[in-house]
Amino acid sequence: MKADYILFEPDVSTAADARLVVLTGDRPTGPLHLGHYIGSLRNRVDLQDTHDQYVLLADAQALTDNGDNPDKVVRNIFEVACDYLACGLDPEKTTICVQSCLPALPELTTLYMNLVTVARLERNPTIKEEIRSRGFERDIPAGFLCYPVAQAADITAFRATLVPVGDDQVPMIEQTNEIVRRVNRLVGIDLLPSCRAMLSKVGRLPGIDGAGKMSKSAGNALNLSATPVEISNAVKMMYTDKDHLRAADPGKIEGNVVFAYLDAFDPEPDAVRTLKEHYSAGGLGDSVVKKRLETVLQEFLAPIRTRRLQVSSDPGYVRDVLRQGTEAARAVTSSTLAQVKRAMGLPEI
């Protein structure tokens, strides 16, 4: 595994595990973009060679705030699966599965909800921030409020010990481990493993408009399936330095979206360093920097786009990948559910 992640929660012992279990995934609410690639996808491709990796298409979770538009979620299951395969996730190494087709997950969620109070859910910093940003106030969908419990069910059902997340999701991992401890105390044995957050060392990719992180909902993303024209137009829109009015003027690197993307995708960091020095000193126009970035992104996205077109033209293959992965995941998650119910003394009929 490349050193693009750092581990949070160092108290979890991993020495006895030859291949650790990783659970990660995405809400299928739209095609994946360059921010997803930098934040998680390229690391998943690396992790699949050294870990038992499950990637969950979290359609049930996506419905917590898209319940009035289920077609959007269903449609994007296929789109996100195509993005996965185009970026190099290998179904022979990574189990790609659909959340709503794993009945053990909602049943575990129901069991865990009896161990968590509403007050604790409302104190979760991630939930508080997302409630604020969506303007829910007191009109919070119950599924949305409870999705930390559902996420704990996902993680524990796969017996995952490593969960790649952004730093804003660390409270979710903490709440999962609270639930794990409650269950283990309740049944009197260490039935469920704790997990660690794997935090990306790479900063979030800014949106092409320079306004916050790249986001589907903000409309400032460059999709992995972008056409050459879309790539060219996106680069033209990118902010550089608003005070860099003439090529002769010194320019700022910090906050410059174009250089942020060059840092992330240019395969020649020494050349980027030289460009930065030249730009900072003056004498380098924005058009020159943008031309280099467009070339870099066109070369980077071309093979992904080609592979995606191949994959998406064979929907039967994509469906087989999802069916086989979901069947494998169903066996694992059902086994965990049976162990939890048995340990809690619930009837087996």
Backbone torsions as a table, in degrees:
resi	resn	phi	psi	omega
1	MET	NA	133.0	175.8
2	LYS	-69.8	157.1	-175.5
3	ALA	-84.4	51.8	177.4
4	ASP	-94.1	-3.6	179.8
5	TYR	-125.5	149.4	167.5
6	ILE	-118.5	153.6	-175.9
7	LEU	-98.5	135.4	175.0
8	PHE	-106.4	155.0	-176.3
9	GLU	67.7	64.6	-174.2
10	PRO	-72.0	-0.8	-177.3
11	ASP	-78.6	-9.6	-177.3
12	VAL	-80.3	121.9	-179.3
13	SER	-77.0	133.8	179.4
14	THR	-127.5	3.8	-172.2
15	ALA	-62.1	-31.7	-174.8
16	ALA	-84.3	-6.9	-175.9
17	ASP	-96.8	118.2	178.7
18	ALA	-71.1	-44.6	177.7
19	ARG	-128.6	111.5	-178.9
20	LEU	-74.2	155.3	-178.7
21	VAL	-96.9	125.1	179.5
22	VAL	-111.6	133.1	171.1
23	LEU	-120.6	128.6	176.9
24	THR	-147.2	178.7	-179.7
25	GLY	165.9	-174.3	-177.2
26	ASP	-146.0	151.7	171.0
27	ARG	-80.7	122.1	-177.5
28	PRO	-81.1	76.2	179.7
29	THR	-111.3	3.1	179.2
30	GLY	170.6	167.3	179.4
31	PRO	-63.6	155.0	-179.1
32	LEU	-80.2	155.7	-174.9
33	HIS	-129.7	-176.3	-176.4
34	LEU	-61.7	-31.3	177.2
35	GLY	-63.1	-40.0	176.1
36	HIS	-63.2	-39.2	-178.0
37	TYR	-63.8	-48.9	-178.9
38	ILE	-66.9	-41.2	-174.7
39	GLY	-74.7	-30.0	-173.5
40	SER	-150.4	-40.9	-168.7
41	LEU	-60.9	-44.4	-177.0
42	ARG	-66.9	-30.4	177.5
43	ASN	-72.9	-34.5	176.5
44	ARG	-62.6	-38.4	178.8
45	VAL	-61.5	-39.2	177.3
46	ASP	-70.7	-43.6	-175.9
47	LEU	-63.7	-29.1	-174.6
48	GLN	-66.4	-17.6	178.6
49	ASP	-85.6	-15.9	-174.4
50	THR	-125.6	-6.3	-176.1
51	HIS	-133.9	159.7	168.2
52	ASP	-84.2	105.9	-169.4
53	GLN	-112.2	130.8	173.4
54	TYR	-115.4	131.5	176.7
55	VAL	-117.4	120.5	-170.9
56	LEU	-104.3	122.2	170.2
57	LEU	-81.8	100.3	-167.6
58	ALA	-84.9	67.4	-178.2
59	ASP	-71.1	-36.1	178.2
60	ALA	-63.9	-40.8	178.0
61	GLN	-66.8	-36.6	179.8
62	ALA	-62.0	-27.8	-179.5
63	LEU	-73.7	-13.7	-179.4
64	THR	-63.0	-25.4	174.0
65	ASP	-131.1	16.1	173.2
66	ASN	-132.5	27.7	-176.2
67	GLY	-62.2	-22.9	179.4
68	ASP	-88.7	2.3	-179.8
69	ASN	-143.8	62.7	-177.5
70	PRO	-63.9	-27.9	179.9
71	ASP	-60.2	-36.3	178.1
72	LYS	-59.7	-43.9	-179.0
73	VAL	-68.5	-47.1	-178.3
74	VAL	-61.3	-43.9	-178.9
75	ARG	-60.3	-37.4	-174.5
76	ASN	-84.1	-7.6	172.1
77	ILE	-58.4	-48.0	179.1
78	PHE	-63.7	-43.8	-176.5
79	GLU	-62.6	-44.9	-178.8
80	VAL	-68.9	-37.8	176.4
81	ALA	-60.0	-40.4	177.2
82	CYS	-63.0	-41.2	177.5
83	ASP	-61.0	-43.6	178.3
84	TYR	-55.7	-51.8	-175.4
85	LEU	-66.9	-36.6	180.0
86	ALA	-66.1	-31.4	-177.6
87	CYS	-84.8	-7.1	175.2
88	GLY	114.2	4.0	173.2
89	LEU	-67.5	127.3	-175.0
90	ASP	-104.0	116.0	-178.8
91	PRO	-63.6	-12.0	173.4
92	GLU	-79.3	-17.5	-178.1
93	LYS	-114.9	-31.7	-177.4
94	THR	-118.4	131.1	177.4
95	THR	-87.5	112.0	179.3
96	ILE	-100.4	122.3	-171.8
97	CYS	-139.6	162.3	-176.7
98	VAL	-106.0	123.2	-172.9
99	GLN	-58.2	-46.4	-174.4
100	SER	-68.9	-11.7	179.7
101	CYS	-97.1	13.1	179.9
102	LEU	-116.7	89.8	-172.7
103	PRO	-63.7	-19.8	178.1
104	ALA	-65.5	-27.0	-175.1
105	LEU	-67.6	-51.7	177.5
106	PRO	-65.9	-29.2	178.6
107	GLU	-70.0	-40.5	174.8
108	LEU	-64.0	-39.6	178.1
109	THR	-57.2	-45.0	179.7
110	THR	-61.5	-42.1	178.3
111	LEU	-63.9	-43.6	-176.9
112	TYR	-70.1	-30.0	-178.2
113	MET	-62.1	-23.4	176.6
114	ASN	-75.4	-8.2	-178.8
115	LEU	-107.9	5.2	-176.0
116	VAL	-130.3	137.0	178.5
117	THR	-92.0	157.2	175.7
118	VAL	-61.1	-39.7	-179.9
119	ALA	-59.9	-39.5	179.5
120	ARG	-67.1	-39.6	178.0
121	LEU	-63.4	-41.7	-178.3
122	GLU	-69.9	-20.9	177.4
123	ARG	-84.1	-12.1	-179.4
124	ASN	-60.8	118.0	-175.2
125	PRO	-58.1	-36.9	179.3
126	THR	-64.3	-45.1	179.2
127	ILE	-64.0	-43.7	-179.8
128	LYS	-58.2	-44.6	-178.2
129	GLU	-68.1	-40.3	-178.0
130	GLU	-72.3	-33.3	173.7
131	ILE	-62.7	-43.4	179.3
132	ARG	-64.2	-46.7	-175.0
133	SER	-67.6	-28.0	179.3
134	ARG	-91.1	-5.1	178.2
135	GLY	67.3	29.9	-178.9
136	PHE	-68.8	-34.4	-171.1
137	GLU	50.3	-119.6	179.7
138	ARG	-94.1	-3.0	178.6
139	ASP	-89.6	58.4	-176.0
140	ILE	-90.5	122.8	172.5
141	PRO	-57.7	134.1	-177.4
142	ALA	-58.3	-37.4	178.9
143	GLY	-63.5	-34.6	179.3
144	PHE	-68.8	-45.6	-179.8
145	LEU	-60.2	-35.8	-174.0
146	CYS	-93.6	5.9	-174.5
147	TYR	-69.9	-18.2	169.4
148	PRO	-61.6	-33.2	177.5
149	VAL	-69.9	-42.7	178.1
150	ALA	-63.0	-37.1	178.3
151	GLN	-67.2	-37.8	175.6
152	ALA	-62.1	-38.5	177.1
153	ALA	-63.3	-42.7	177.9
154	ASP	-58.3	-50.7	-174.3
155	ILE	-64.4	-47.2	-176.2
156	THR	-73.1	-30.9	179.8
157	ALA	-61.3	-35.4	178.1
158	PHE	-88.7	-1.7	-176.5
159	ARG	54.7	39.8	-179.0
160	ALA	-74.3	139.9	176.8
161	THR	-111.7	-13.3	178.3
162	LEU	-130.2	128.9	-177.4
163	VAL	-131.9	106.6	177.2
164	PRO	-68.6	122.7	-179.3
165	VAL	-144.8	165.2	168.4
166	GLY	-79.3	162.9	-176.1
167	ASP	-63.5	-22.5	178.5
168	ASP	-72.9	-12.9	-179.1
169	GLN	-98.5	-0.1	179.7
170	VAL	-56.8	-39.4	177.0
171	PRO	-58.6	-27.9	177.8
172	MET	-68.6	-38.6	178.0
173	ILE	-67.9	-39.9	178.0
174	GLU	-61.3	-41.4	179.8
175	GLN	-69.6	-35.4	174.2
176	THR	-58.4	-45.7	-178.8
177	ASN	-68.3	-30.3	172.5
178	GLU	-61.0	-44.5	-179.9
179	ILE	-66.0	-40.4	177.1
180	VAL	-57.8	-45.6	-179.7
181	ARG	-65.0	-38.9	178.6
182	ARG	-62.7	-44.3	-180.0
183	VAL	-64.2	-46.4	-177.7
184	ASN	-63.5	-38.5	175.7
185	ARG	-66.3	-39.6	-177.9
186	LEU	-62.5	-41.7	-175.8
187	VAL	-93.5	-9.6	174.7
188	GLY	80.3	10.7	176.4
189	ILE	-141.2	163.5	176.1
190	ASP	-83.0	77.5	-174.9
191	LEU	-78.2	-43.9	-176.0
192	LEU	-109.4	140.1	178.0
193	PRO	-82.5	147.7	169.7
194	SER	-74.0	165.9	-179.8
195	CYS	-130.1	162.5	176.9
196	ARG	-117.4	145.5	171.2
197	ALA	-81.4	135.6	172.2
198	MET	-103.5	108.8	-175.3
199	LEU	-96.1	132.4	179.3
200	SER	-70.3	134.2	173.9
201	LYS	-75.9	-17.3	-177.4
202	VAL	-83.2	130.6	179.3
203	GLY	-66.1	161.0	179.4
204	ARG	-66.3	141.4	179.4
205	LEU	-78.0	127.9	179.4
206	PRO	-70.5	157.0	173.9
207	GLY	-67.7	159.6	-177.3
208	ILE	-64.9	-18.2	178.2
209	ASP	-90.6	-1.1	179.5
210	GLY	76.3	3.2	-177.1
211	ALA	-100.5	86.8	178.7
212	GLY	78.7	-169.2	-176.8
213	LYS	-74.8	160.0	175.5
214	MET	-65.1	131.7	-173.5
215	SER	-151.8	139.1	175.1
216	LYS	-61.1	-45.5	-174.7
217	SER	-68.3	-28.9	-179.3
218	ALA	-81.7	-11.7	178.8
219	GLY	70.5	23.3	-178.3
220	ASN	-118.5	30.5	-175.0
221	ALA	-104.3	155.8	171.5
222	LEU	-115.4	110.0	-173.9
223	ASN	-70.0	153.8	177.0
224	LEU	-64.5	-22.5	179.9
225	SER	-93.2	11.4	-175.5
226	ALA	-58.6	141.6	176.7
227	THR	-79.4	164.8	176.4
228	PRO	-55.0	-39.1	179.5
229	VAL	-66.2	-42.2	179.3
230	GLU	-64.1	-37.8	177.3
231	ILE	-64.3	-46.8	-179.6
232	SER	-59.9	-45.0	-179.4
233	ASN	-65.7	-37.3	-180.0
234	ALA	-64.9	-42.5	-180.0
235	VAL	-65.6	-39.3	178.7
236	LYS	-61.4	-32.7	-178.6
237	MET	-77.1	-19.0	-171.5
238	MET	-64.4	142.0	177.0
239	TYR	-81.1	143.5	174.6
240	THR	-113.5	-100.4	176.3
241	ASP	-129.1	115.5	-175.1
242	LYS	-62.1	-21.2	-179.8
243	ASP	-93.5	-1.1	-180.0
244	HIS	-88.6	80.3	-171.8
245	LEU	-86.4	-27.2	179.4
246	ARG	-130.3	150.1	-179.1
247	ALA	-58.5	-32.6	-177.3
248	ALA	-71.4	-19.9	-177.7
249	ASP	-74.1	144.7	171.3
250	PRO	-63.6	142.8	-179.5
251	GLY	-118.3	158.9	179.9
252	LYS	-93.5	139.2	176.6
253	ILE	-90.7	-42.5	-178.3
254	GLU	-63.6	128.8	-179.3
255	GLY	81.1	1.4	-179.8
256	ASN	-84.6	111.9	-173.9
257	VAL	-61.9	-39.5	-177.4
258	VAL	-62.1	-43.3	179.2
259	PHE	-70.9	-30.4	175.5
260	ALA	-60.8	-40.6	179.4
261	TYR	-72.9	-36.8	176.2
262	LEU	-63.2	-40.9	177.1
263	ASP	-60.0	-35.8	-175.5
264	ALA	-80.2	-33.9	-168.2
265	PHE	-122.7	-18.1	-177.6
266	ASP	-70.8	125.4	-178.7
267	PRO	-76.0	-2.0	-178.8
268	GLU	-121.1	81.5	-177.3
269	PRO	-61.3	-31.1	178.6
270	ASP	-64.8	-39.4	178.2
271	ALA	-65.9	-38.3	177.6
272	VAL	-65.0	-39.8	178.5
273	ARG	-61.2	-40.3	178.2
274	THR	-65.4	-41.2	177.3
275	LEU	-61.0	-42.1	179.6
276	LYS	-61.5	-44.4	-179.9
277	GLU	-61.9	-43.2	-179.5
278	HIS	-65.5	-44.6	-178.6
279	TYR	-63.5	-42.3	-179.5
280	SER	-66.6	-34.2	-178.7
281	ALA	-79.9	-22.4	-175.9
282	GLY	102.0	153.3	178.7
283	GLY	102.9	6.3	179.9
284	LEU	-127.1	121.1	-177.1
285	GLY	-81.0	154.3	177.9
286	ASP	-59.9	-34.7	-177.2
287	SER	-62.8	-33.8	179.8
288	VAL	-68.4	-43.9	-179.6
289	VAL	-66.0	-41.8	179.9
290	LYS	-66.7	-35.8	178.6
291	LYS	-62.7	-40.6	178.7
292	ARG	-65.3	-42.9	-179.1
293	LEU	-63.2	-42.1	179.5
294	GLU	-60.0	-42.7	178.3
295	THR	-60.5	-43.9	-179.8
296	VAL	-61.8	-47.5	-177.2
297	LEU	-69.9	-36.0	177.0
298	GLN	-62.5	-42.8	-179.7
299	GLU	-70.1	-34.3	-178.9
300	PHE	-71.9	-43.7	-173.2
301	LEU	-84.7	-19.4	-176.5
302	ALA	-57.2	-50.4	-179.9
303	PRO	-67.3	-32.5	176.7
304	ILE	-65.7	-43.6	179.6
305	ARG	-63.5	-42.3	179.4
306	THR	-62.6	-47.1	178.8
307	ARG	-63.2	-37.5	-179.1
308	ARG	-66.0	-40.1	177.7
309	LEU	-62.5	-39.6	177.6
310	GLN	-63.3	-46.3	-177.3
311	VAL	-66.1	-47.9	-175.6
312	SER	-67.9	-21.2	178.0
313	SER	-77.5	-6.2	178.3
314	ASP	-124.9	71.3	-176.8
315	PRO	-60.6	-27.0	177.2
316	GLY	-62.1	-39.3	177.9
317	TYR	-65.1	-44.2	-179.6
318	VAL	-62.3	-42.5	178.6
319	ARG	-63.8	-38.0	178.2
320	ASP	-64.2	-40.9	177.2
321	VAL	-59.2	-46.0	-179.1
322	LEU	-68.7	-39.6	-179.6
323	ARG	-65.7	-48.1	-178.3
324	GLN	-66.4	-41.0	178.5
325	GLY	-65.2	-39.9	-179.6
326	THR	-69.4	-37.3	176.5
327	GLU	-62.3	-43.0	178.4
328	ALA	-64.4	-42.8	179.9
329	ALA	-66.6	-34.7	179.9
330	ARG	-62.6	-39.3	179.6
331	ALA	-64.3	-42.7	-178.7
332	VAL	-67.1	-48.8	-175.1
333	THR	-70.0	-35.0	177.7
334	SER	-66.1	-36.2	177.4
335	SER	-64.0	-42.7	178.4
336	THR	-63.3	-45.3	178.8
337	LEU	-58.2	-44.0	-179.6
338	ALA	-61.8	-39.8	179.0
339	GLN	-65.5	-41.8	-179.8
340	VAL	-64.7	-46.7	-178.9
341	LYS	-63.2	-40.9	179.7
342	ARG	-64.2	-44.0	-178.9
343	ALA	-65.9	-30.2	178.8
344	MET	-83.4	-4.9	177.7
345	GLY	80.6	16.3	178.6
346	LEU	-74.1	149.4	-173.0
347	PRO	-67.8	143.8	173.4
348	GLU	-111.0	105.2	-174.7
349	ILE	-117.1	NA	NA
